[in-house]
Amino acid sequence: MRVLLIGPPGAGKGTQAVRLAGELSVPHISTGDLFRDHIGRGAGLGRVARRSVRAGLLVPDEVTNGMVEERLARPDVARGFLLDGFPRNGAQRQALDGMLAASGTRLDAVLDLEIPEADVVGRIAGRRLCRRDRAHIFHVEHAPPAVAGVCDVCGGALYQRDDDREETVRDRLKVHRDETAPVVGHYRALGLVTSIPALGGVDEVLDRALAALGRGGAKP
């Protein structure tokens, strides 16, 4: 099964992508993972991506497209894949459609995680990370530390990432509306899209996604 998972920042897409790919027994292909892999190897596309990241710029579409095309050519995707974070815009969508056409395959489903923007802002803007260990994550409302500003685990100071500030989150949501929503519209016109409410527990959202793919679980 070839699945595309789309959703705005804060919808829990990364968590759901990993779990859903495991349930479907297909590779989870994330652009973030591809960037880290290529940059770590420091050759070809990775060198170009590193320059963009160091300059604080988005990785050019042609570089991202090249990484995805290389990944989709590997043998382990023969039985399917789950794409996470790609395509983000029209140019990437056209590139993906071309890749699939060239290989004689097509997408089976597009799952669009839906969440009200107010909930996205609340989820992300309330997040706080530990300066000693960023794996220790809290939320000012949903998972507050026992002592304000102090990590329960190691006592490190908690802070808010610049990317998590409300104004930045709203900018990211605007980019999603302007660039990614038309991608969803394209696939919706082809009858491939199922909208999945992203509010609720992780297992609950996963059940909705599996149901949309005919793999059991609750109705979406």
Secondary structure, DSSP 8 states (H G I E B T S, - for coil): -EEEEE--TTS-HHHHHHHHHHHHTS-EEEHHHHHHHHHHHTSTHHHHHHHHHHTT----HHHHHHHHHHHHTSGGGTT-EEEES---SHHHHHHHHHHHHHTT----EEEEEE--HHHHHHHHHTEEEESS-TT-EEETTTB--SSTTB-TTT--BEE--GGGSHHHHHHHHHHIIIIIHHHHHHHHHTT-EEEEE--S-HHHHHHHHHHHTTSSSS--
